[in-house]
Amino acid sequence: MKLKQEETKKGGGLADTIDCVVMGIYIGEGKRTDFGVGAFLVGIKKGDKIVTISKIGTGLTDEQFREIRERGKIWGIKEKPPEYEADKNLTPDKWFKPGLIVEIQADNITESPIHSAGLALRFPRLINFRDDKSADQATTLTEVEKLFKMQFGKE
């Protein structure tokens, strides 16, 4: 995994993407009411658990919002899966069973007191749906911690 300096931003930008599990969706407001999705919660692997790392609600096209809604019809469930670790303040309106993987690009990784990974993605954006991957193939906390340290030249 590599870091690069973005010309228009302070600090390093992640050159590699992070494959995250979509843990659930939040219902939209305003224009996003039409999509049925305003944001979604993503996580990464920590042993046999999935821990939260970001809530993503910007940087998506209208089509991507619609696609998340459609995929929610397949992946959506009523209760939080036992392998998910999420702060009660991050509870989505609809949980997803583990398996929907998305490729996420972010500018930086920061420490987070809210996300159960202890880290959060700064300015995350959806790049792609990874239908070729399973939840077991999601990026791990160890990999993200390594990227976090690389931002400060510690790795």
N, C-alpha and C positions, 0 to 999 in steps of 0.2 A: 504494500500500500504506500502511496506517495502523497505528499502535500505539495501544493503549488501556491505561489503568491498571486492573488488576483490583482490586476492592475487598478481596478476601480474601488477596491475595498481595503480597509485596514486589516492587517492580520493575514493568516494563511487561509487558503480555500482548500477543501478536500478534492484531490484529483480523482480519487476512487469513490465509487458509490457504495452505499450500504444497503444490503438486502434485508428488509424489515418485514415482520409479520403484521398484517392489519388486524388489530385487536378489536376494533369497533368503530362505529360512526356516531357523529353528533348531527342531529337534525338541523337543517339550515334555517336561516332567517332572511327576510327580504327576498332578493332575487334568488337566493339559494333554496328557498322553500320549494321552488319548482323542481329543483334537482332532487330533493329529499335528503340531501347531504350538505352540511355546512363545513364539516371538518372530519378528520379521522385520526384515530390513535394508533401508533405503531410501536412495536417492540422488537427486541433482539433476544437471542438465546443467552441464558446464564445457567449452565448445567442443564437440568431437565425442566427449567422454568423459562417463561418468556417475561421479560421486564420492559417497562415502558421507557422510551427514549425521546419521543416527540409526538406532538399533536400538530397535524398539518391541515391548514385551512386556506392557504394562499398558494399562488403559483400553479394552480391547476386550470386547465382549459375547461370550458363548459362540457365538452365531450368527456373529459376525465371524471368530472363530477357525476355525470350520467352513468358512466361505466362502473364507478364505485357503487352507485345505487343498485344497478342491475346485478352486480356480483353479490351485493348484500342479500339478495333473494335466495342465493345459493348458500352463502357462508353464514348468514345471520342466525343467531340463536337467542334464547331468552335470558340465560344466566351466564355469568362469568365462568369460563373454563377453569378448572382447578390449577392448571399450570400457569395461569396468568397472575402476575404480581403488579397491582396498580393501586396508587393512592386513591382514597375515596373521592377526592376532588377531581379526579380524572375519569370518573365513571361515564362511559359513553351512553347514548340513548339506546343503542343496540350493540350487543356483543357479537363478535364473529368467532366461529370455531377456528382453531389454528390451521393455516394452510394457504391463505391468500397472501402471496409474497409480492412486495413492491420494491422497486429499485429507487432509492432516494439519494439525491445530491444535496449537500449542505455546504455552507460557507465555513463553519467552524463547529467545534464541539466545546461545550461549556459544562461546568459543574452544575448540578441541579438538585435542590433539596426536595423537589416534588416528584420527579421521575424516579421510578424504582431502580433504574440502571445507575442512578447517582450522577448521570451525565445527560445532556440534552443536545440535540442538533439545532444549530443556529441557522435560521433562514432555510429550512428544508423545502425541497420541491420534488414532486413526483416526476420521475423520468420514464418509468416503464412498469408494466405489470409483468411479473416473472412466473408465467405459467409453467416454466420448465423446472421450477424449484419447489421443494416442500419446506415446511416449517423447520425440519431438522437441518436444512441447508442455509438457514438465515445466518446473517453475520452474528458473531458472538460478542459478548461483553469484553472478553479479552482482546479481541481484534480492535474494538472501538477504543478501549483504554490505551492501546498501543498508538493509535492515531492521535488520541488526545495528547499523549506525552510528546509525540513528534512535533506538534504545533509549537512546543517550547524548546525544541532541540534537545530533549532529554532521552531520545531513543535513537 
